[in-house]
């Protein structure tokens, strides 16, 4: 699997994962998938946002998004502090 979509109970906490789904696709499709399933994750798991990890890059977070805030993207070399 290339990417893992992780829905978060607290959008600013990396370890607040309530459910995750692996996806073998490109990043754009993984983002679309995460948003498409977002309403269900909010209802069933009280998710407040999601992050996408690149499993081919040691699980590095490449997207972090709150359902109430715009998309944040992270690139190689970026330092992500939670």
N, CA, C and O atoms as CSV, one atom per row, in Angstrom:
chain,resi,resn,atom,element,x,y,z
A,1,UNK,N,N,0.835,-1.187,0.000
A,1,UNK,CA,C,0.000,0.000,0.000
A,1,UNK,C,C,0.878,1.248,0.000
A,1,UNK,O,O,1.921,1.276,0.654
A,2,UNK,N,N,0.470,2.250,-0.712
A,2,UNK,CA,C,1.267,3.465,-0.820
A,2,UNK,C,C,0.902,4.483,0.260
A,2,UNK,O,O,1.793,5.050,0.893
A,3,UNK,N,N,-0.384,4.721,0.481
A,3,UNK,CA,C,-0.810,5.744,1.438
A,3,UNK,C,C,-1.737,5.145,2.489
A,3,UNK,O,O,-2.430,4.158,2.241
A,4,UNK,N,N,-1.732,5.762,3.664
A,4,UNK,CA,C,-2.675,5.401,4.718
A,4,UNK,C,C,-3.424,6.670,5.117
A,4,UNK,O,O,-2.823,7.670,5.509
A,5,UNK,N,N,-4.742,6.605,5.008
A,5,UNK,CA,C,-5.606,7.694,5.463
A,5,UNK,C,C,-5.957,7.391,6.910
A,5,UNK,O,O,-6.491,6.325,7.217
A,6,UNK,N,N,-5.658,8.330,7.795
A,6,UNK,CA,C,-5.959,8.162,9.215
A,6,UNK,C,C,-6.896,9.283,9.649
A,6,UNK,O,O,-6.548,10.461,9.568
A,7,UNK,N,N,-8.079,8.909,10.107
A,7,UNK,CA,C,-9.029,9.897,10.620
A,7,UNK,C,C,-8.701,10.156,12.083
A,7,UNK,O,O,-8.386,9.233,12.834
A,8,UNK,N,N,-8.780,11.419,12.477
A,8,UNK,CA,C,-8.321,11.851,13.793
A,8,UNK,C,C,-9.472,12.381,14.636
A,8,UNK,O,O,-10.323,13.119,14.140
A,9,UNK,N,N,-9.496,12.004,15.910
A,9,UNK,CA,C,-10.506,12.554,16.811
A,9,UNK,C,C,-10.149,13.978,17.219
A,9,UNK,O,O,-11.025,14.758,17.594
A,10,UNK,N,N,-8.875,14.316,17.146
A,10,UNK,CA,C,-8.412,15.686,17.356
A,10,UNK,C,C,-7.489,16.002,16.196
A,10,UNK,O,O,-6.446,15.367,16.045
A,11,UNK,N,N,-7.856,16.972,15.378
A,11,UNK,CA,C,-7.145,17.230,14.127
A,11,UNK,C,C,-5.708,17.688,14.325
A,11,UNK,O,O,-4.920,17.633,13.381
A,12,UNK,N,N,-5.343,18.137,15.516
A,12,UNK,CA,C,-3.975,18.608,15.734
A,12,UNK,C,C,-3.126,17.608,16.525
A,12,UNK,O,O,-2.025,17.945,16.960
A,13,UNK,N,N,-3.620,16.402,16.711
A,13,UNK,CA,C,-2.892,15.389,17.475
A,13,UNK,C,C,-2.619,14.164,16.607
A,13,UNK,O,O,-3.547,13.463,16.203
A,14,UNK,N,N,-1.348,13.909,16.322
A,14,UNK,CA,C,-0.952,12.787,15.471
A,14,UNK,C,C,-1.398,11.440,16.030
A,14,UNK,O,O,-1.713,10.530,15.263
A,15,UNK,N,N,-1.428,11.298,17.353
A,15,UNK,CA,C,-1.752,10.005,17.965
A,15,UNK,C,C,-3.238,9.853,18.292
A,15,UNK,O,O,-3.602,8.972,19.071
A,16,UNK,N,N,-4.093,10.679,17.722
A,16,UNK,CA,C,-5.529,10.634,17.981
A,16,UNK,C,C,-6.277,9.897,16.869
A,16,UNK,O,O,-7.405,10.259,16.532
A,17,UNK,N,N,-5.656,8.869,16.302
A,17,UNK,CA,C,-6.246,8.134,15.182
A,17,UNK,C,C,-7.412,7.285,15.679
A,17,UNK,O,O,-7.258,6.495,16.610
A,18,UNK,N,N,-8.574,7.449,15.059
A,18,UNK,CA,C,-9.731,6.641,15.444
A,18,UNK,C,C,-9.998,5.521,14.445
A,18,UNK,O,O,-10.578,4.499,14.813
A,19,UNK,N,N,-9.590,5.691,13.193
A,19,UNK,CA,C,-9.737,4.643,12.183
A,19,UNK,C,C,-8.783,4.959,11.037
A,19,UNK,O,O,-8.534,6.127,10.737
A,20,UNK,N,N,-8.249,3.924,10.399
A,20,UNK,CA,C,-7.337,4.146,9.273
A,20,UNK,C,C,-7.692,3.207,8.125
A,20,UNK,O,O,-8.239,2.123,8.329
A,21,UNK,N,N,-7.366,3.654,6.908
A,21,UNK,CA,C,-7.651,2.893,5.697
A,21,UNK,C,C,-6.438,2.997,4.791
A,21,UNK,O,O,-5.983,4.102,4.494
A,22,UNK,N,N,-5.904,1.861,4.347
A,22,UNK,CA,C,-4.783,1.859,3.411
A,22,UNK,C,C,-5.313,1.991,1.989
A,22,UNK,O,O,-6.369,1.453,1.656
A,23,UNK,N,N,-4.565,2.717,1.150
A,23,UNK,CA,C,-4.997,2.958,-0.227
A,23,UNK,C,C,-3.820,2.835,-1.183
A,23,UNK,O,O,-2.784,3.469,-0.983
A,24,UNK,N,N,-3.975,2.030,-2.207
A,24,UNK,CA,C,-2.962,1.888,-3.254
A,24,UNK,C,C,-3.390,2.790,-4.407
A,24,UNK,O,O,-4.124,2.370,-5.301
A,25,UNK,N,N,-2.923,4.025,-4.373
A,25,UNK,CA,C,-3.314,5.015,-5.375
A,25,UNK,C,C,-2.337,6.183,-5.306
A,25,UNK,O,O,-1.385,6.164,-4.526
A,26,UNK,N,N,-2.582,7.197,-6.128
A,26,UNK,CA,C,-1.749,8.394,-6.057
A,26,UNK,C,C,-2.286,9.307,-4.953
A,26,UNK,O,O,-3.380,9.083,-4.434
A,27,UNK,N,N,-1.520,10.327,-4.600
A,27,UNK,CA,C,-1.881,11.202,-3.487
A,27,UNK,C,C,-3.179,11.962,-3.748
A,27,UNK,O,O,-3.990,12.119,-2.835
A,28,UNK,N,N,-3.390,12.429,-4.960
A,28,UNK,CA,C,-4.619,13.164,-5.284
A,28,UNK,C,C,-5.846,12.294,-5.037
A,28,UNK,O,O,-6.841,12.760,-4.481
A,29,UNK,N,N,-5.777,11.039,-5.448
A,29,UNK,CA,C,-6.893,10.119,-5.237
A,29,UNK,C,C,-7.073,9.821,-3.752
A,29,UNK,O,O,-8.205,9.727,-3.278
A,30,UNK,N,N,-5.981,9.672,-3.017
A,30,UNK,CA,C,-6.068,9.430,-1.573
A,30,UNK,C,C,-6.733,10.613,-0.867
A,30,UNK,O,O,-7.531,10.413,0.049
A,31,UNK,N,N,-6.413,11.844,-1.282
A,31,UNK,CA,C,-7.047,13.035,-0.705
A,31,UNK,C,C,-8.542,13.037,-1.002
A,31,UNK,O,O,-9.355,13.306,-0.118
A,32,UNK,N,N,-8.904,12.734,-2.256
A,32,UNK,CA,C,-10.312,12.687,-2.634
A,32,UNK,C,C,-11.043,11.643,-1.793
A,32,UNK,O,O,-12.129,11.902,-1.274
A,33,UNK,N,N,-10.437,10.464,-1.662
A,33,UNK,CA,C,-11.019,9.376,-0.885
A,33,UNK,C,C,-11.224,9.804,0.571
A,33,UNK,O,O,-12.277,9.550,1.156
A,34,UNK,N,N,-10.218,10.449,1.144
A,34,UNK,CA,C,-10.299,10.884,2.546
A,34,UNK,C,C,-11.447,11.866,2.752
A,34,UNK,O,O,-12.176,11.773,3.740
A,35,UNK,N,N,-11.610,12.804,1.824
A,35,UNK,CA,C,-12.710,13.771,1.937
A,35,UNK,C,C,-14.064,13.096,1.712
A,35,UNK,O,O,-15.040,13.399,2.400
A,36,UNK,N,N,-14.114,12.172,0.735
A,36,UNK,CA,C,-15.371,11.488,0.426
A,36,UNK,C,C,-15.872,10.662,1.607
A,36,UNK,O,O,-17.078,10.584,1.841
A,37,UNK,N,N,-14.965,10.051,2.344
A,37,UNK,CA,C,-15.340,9.242,3.508
A,37,UNK,C,C,-15.399,10.069,4.790
A,37,UNK,O,O,-15.735,9.542,5.850
A,38,UNK,N,N,-15.079,11.346,4.704
A,38,UNK,CA,C,-15.007,12.200,5.882
A,38,UNK,C,C,-16.308,12.331,6.646
A,38,UNK,O,O,-16.308,12.283,7.876
A,39,UNK,N,N,-17.423,12.494,5.939
A,39,UNK,CA,C,-18.715,12.650,6.618
A,39,UNK,C,C,-19.045,11.407,7.438
A,39,UNK,O,O,-19.554,11.506,8.555
A,40,UNK,N,N,-18.753,10.240,6.878
A,40,UNK,CA,C,-18.998,8.992,7.597
A,40,UNK,C,C,-18.099,8.888,8.832
A,40,UNK,O,O,-18.550,8.482,9.903
A,41,UNK,N,N,-16.825,9.258,8.674
A,41,UNK,CA,C,-15.889,9.207,9.808
A,41,UNK,C,C,-16.302,10.188,10.905
A,41,UNK,O,O,-16.160,9.890,12.091
A,42,UNK,N,N,-16.809,11.350,10.514
A,42,UNK,CA,C,-17.285,12.322,11.514
A,42,UNK,C,C,-18.452,11.751,12.300
A,42,UNK,O,O,-18.505,11.860,13.525
A,43,UNK,N,N,-19.384,11.143,11.584
A,43,UNK,CA,C,-20.586,10.618,12.226
A,43,UNK,C,C,-20.291,9.389,13.086
A,43,UNK,O,O,-20.721,9.320,14.237
A,44,UNK,N,N,-19.564,8.428,12.536
A,44,UNK,CA,C,-19.342,7.152,13.227
A,44,UNK,C,C,-18.270,7.213,14.303
A,44,UNK,O,O,-18.384,6.544,15.330
A,45,UNK,N,N,-17.220,8.016,14.076
A,45,UNK,CA,C,-16.062,7.996,14.977
A,45,UNK,C,C,-15.775,9.343,15.636
A,45,UNK,O,O,-14.814,9.472,16.393
A,46,UNK,N,N,-16.599,10.333,15.352
A,46,UNK,CA,C,-16.397,11.695,15.885
A,46,UNK,C,C,-15.073,12.293,15.412
A,46,UNK,O,O,-14.443,13.067,16.132
A,47,UNK,N,N,-14.659,11.932,14.205
A,47,UNK,CA,C,-13.407,12.449,13.649
A,47,UNK,C,C,-13.526,13.943,13.384
A,47,UNK,O,O,-14.582,14.434,12.986
A,48,UNK,N,N,-12.432,14.657,13.609
A,48,UNK,CA,C,-12.377,16.098,13.363
A,48,UNK,C,C,-11.519,16.438,12.159
A,48,UNK,O,O,-11.475,17.592,11.733
A,49,UNK,N,N,-10.838,15.444,11.606
A,49,UNK,CA,C,-9.971,15.678,10.460
A,49,UNK,C,C,-9.268,14.398,10.077
A,49,UNK,O,O,-9.603,13.318,10.563
A,50,UNK,N,N,-8.279,14.529,9.190
A,50,UNK,CA,C,-7.532,13.351,8.767
A,50,UNK,C,C,-6.103,13.722,8.429
A,50,UNK,O,O,-5.781,14.887,8.196
A,51,UNK,N,N,-5.254,12.709,8.408
A,51,UNK,CA,C,-3.892,12.857,7.914
A,51,UNK,C,C,-3.644,11.709,6.952
A,51,UNK,O,O,-4.246,10.641,7.066
A,52,UNK,N,N,-2.749,11.944,6.004
A,52,UNK,CA,C,-2.378,10.899,5.058
A,52,UNK,C,C,-0.889,10.661,5.204
A,52,UNK,O,O,-0.091,11.597,5.155
A,53,UNK,N,N,-0.521,9.398,5.384
A,53,UNK,CA,C,0.880,9.006,5.514
A,53,UNK,C,C,1.349,8.343,4.230
A,53,UNK,O,O,0.609,7.586,3.603
A,54,UNK,N,N,2.586,8.634,3.844
A,54,UNK,CA,C,3.224,7.989,2.699
A,54,UNK,C,C,3.966,6.767,3.222
A,54,UNK,O,O,5.015,6.899,3.853
A,55,UNK,N,N,3.436,5.596,2.968
A,55,UNK,CA,C,4.014,4.366,3.502
A,55,UNK,C,C,5.303,3.973,2.803
A,55,UNK,O,O,6.050,3.134,3.306
A,56,UNK,N,N,5.571,4.568,1.649
A,56,UNK,CA,C,6.839,4.308,0.962
A,56,UNK,C,C,7.929,5.277,1.414
A,56,UNK,O,O,9.057,5.220,0.925
A,57,UNK,N,N,7.592,6.168,2.348
A,57,UNK,CA,C,8.553,7.124,2.896
A,57,UNK,C,C,8.489,7.075,4.424
A,57,UNK,O,O,8.349,8.103,5.088
A,58,UNK,N,N,8.594,5.869,4.963
A,58,UNK,CA,C,8.647,5.642,6.416
A,58,UNK,C,C,7.425,6.178,7.160
A,58,UNK,O,O,7.528,6.532,8.335
A,59,UNK,N,N,6.273,6.243,6.494
A,59,UNK,CA,C,5.056,6.695,7.154
A,59,UNK,C,C,4.985,8.190,7.384
A,59,UNK,O,O,4.229,8.653,8.239
A,60,UNK,N,N,5.767,8.953,6.627
A,60,UNK,CA,C,5.787,10.414,6.782
A,60,UNK,C,C,4.409,10.999,6.478
A,60,UNK,O,O,3.762,10.595,5.512
A,61,UNK,N,N,3.962,11.944,7.295
A,61,UNK,CA,C,2.687,12.622,7.067
A,61,UNK,C,C,2.867,13.596,5.906
A,61,UNK,O,O,3.743,14.461,5.938
A,62,UNK,N,N,2.022,13.444,4.873
A,62,UNK,CA,C,2.115,14.313,3.702
A,62,UNK,C,C,0.915,15.237,3.577
A,62,UNK,O,O,0.984,16.242,2.869
A,63,UNK,N,N,-0.179,14.918,4.250
A,63,UNK,CA,C,-1.372,15.765,4.250
A,63,UNK,C,C,-1.955,15.741,5.652
A,63,UNK,O,O,-2.046,14.684,6.275
A,64,UNK,N,N,-2.348,16.899,6.145
A,64,UNK,CA,C,-3.032,17.016,7.428
A,64,UNK,C,C,-4.159,18.010,7.235
A,64,UNK,O,O,-3.921,19.159,6.865
A,65,UNK,N,N,-5.385,17.576,7.484
A,65,UNK,CA,C,-6.521,18.452,7.221
A,65,UNK,C,C,-7.573,18.300,8.301
A,65,UNK,O,O,-7.960,17.191,8.667
A,66,UNK,N,N,-8.024,19.433,8.801
A,66,UNK,CA,C,-9.173,19.480,9.687
A,66,UNK,C,C,-10.405,19.605,8.796
A,66,UNK,O,O,-10.325,20.194,7.719
A,67,UNK,N,N,-11.521,19.071,9.218
A,67,UNK,CA,C,-12.735,19.225,8.425
A,67,UNK,C,C,-13.197,20.680,8.408
A,67,UNK,O,O,-14.025,21.053,7.576
A,68,UNK,N,N,-12.676,21.504,9.311
A,68,UNK,CA,C,-13.054,22.912,9.381
A,68,UNK,C,C,-11.997,23.859,8.837
A,68,UNK,O,O,-12.241,25.063,8.756
A,69,UNK,N,N,-10.822,23.345,8.460
A,69,UNK,CA,C,-9.709,24.181,8.000
A,69,UNK,C,C,-9.235,23.728,6.626
A,69,UNK,O,O,-9.488,22.589,6.233
A,70,UNK,N,N,-8.555,24.598,5.893
A,70,UNK,CA,C,-8.028,24.207,4.585
A,70,UNK,C,C,-6.910,23.172,4.688
A,70,UNK,O,O,-6.346,22.936,5.756
A,71,UNK,N,N,-6.616,22.575,3.558
A,71,UNK,CA,C,-5.596,21.541,3.438
A,71,UNK,C,C,-4.204,22.049,3.778
A,71,UNK,O,O,-3.832,23.163,3.412
A,72,UNK,N,N,-3.439,21.221,4.481
A,72,UNK,CA,C,-2.019,21.479,4.731
A,72,UNK,C,C,-1.226,20.350,4.098
A,72,UNK,O,O,-1.536,19.177,4.309
A,73,UNK,N,N,-0.206,20.695,3.325
A,73,UNK,CA,C,0.654,19.686,2.698
A,73,UNK,C,C,2.046,19.812,3.276
A,73,UNK,O,O,2.509,20.909,3.589
A,74,UNK,N,N,2.712,18.671,3.414
A,74,UNK,CA,C,4.071,18.648,3.913
A,74,UNK,C,C,4.957,17.997,2.873
A,74,UNK,O,O,4.564,17.017,2.239
A,75,UNK,N,N,6.129,18.527,2.699
A,75,UNK,CA,C,7.064,18.038,1.693
A,75,UNK,C,C,8.335,17.543,2.379
A,75,UNK,O,O,8.588,17.860,3.541
A,76,UNK,N,N,9.122,16.773,1.656
A,76,UNK,CA,C,10.375,16.255,2.201
A,76,UNK,C,C,11.185,17.395,2.803
A,76,UNK,O,O,11.358,18.442,2.179
A,77,UNK,N,N,11.675,17.189,4.004
A,77,UNK,CA,C,12.470,18.202,4.676
A,77,UNK,C,C,11.664,19.101,5.594
A,77,UNK,O,O,12.241,19.807,6.422
A,78,UNK,N,N,10.330,19.093,5.466
A,78,UNK,CA,C,9.497,19.896,6.362
A,78,UNK,C,C,9.518,19.280,7.754
A,78,UNK,O,O,9.535,18.057,7.900
A,79,UNK,N,N,9.517,20.118,8.762
A,79,UNK,CA,C,9.449,19.638,10.138
A,79,UNK,C,C,8.025,19.825,10.627
A,79,UNK,O,O,7.512,20.944,10.649
A,80,UNK,N,N,7.387,18.731,11.021
A,80,UNK,CA,C,6.011,18.775,11.495
A,80,UNK,C,C,6.036,18.605,13.003
A,80,UNK,O,O,6.536,17.601,13.510
A,81,UNK,N,N,5.501,19.578,13.718
A,81,UNK,CA,C,5.493,19.548,15.177
A,81,UNK,C,C,4.050,19.434,15.642
A,81,UNK,O,O,3.192,20.226,15.252
A,82,UNK,N,N,3.796,18.429,16.487
A,82,UNK,CA,C,2.443,18.226,17.025
A,82,UNK,C,C,2.442,18.599,18.474
A,82,UNK,O,O,1.407,18.508,19.134
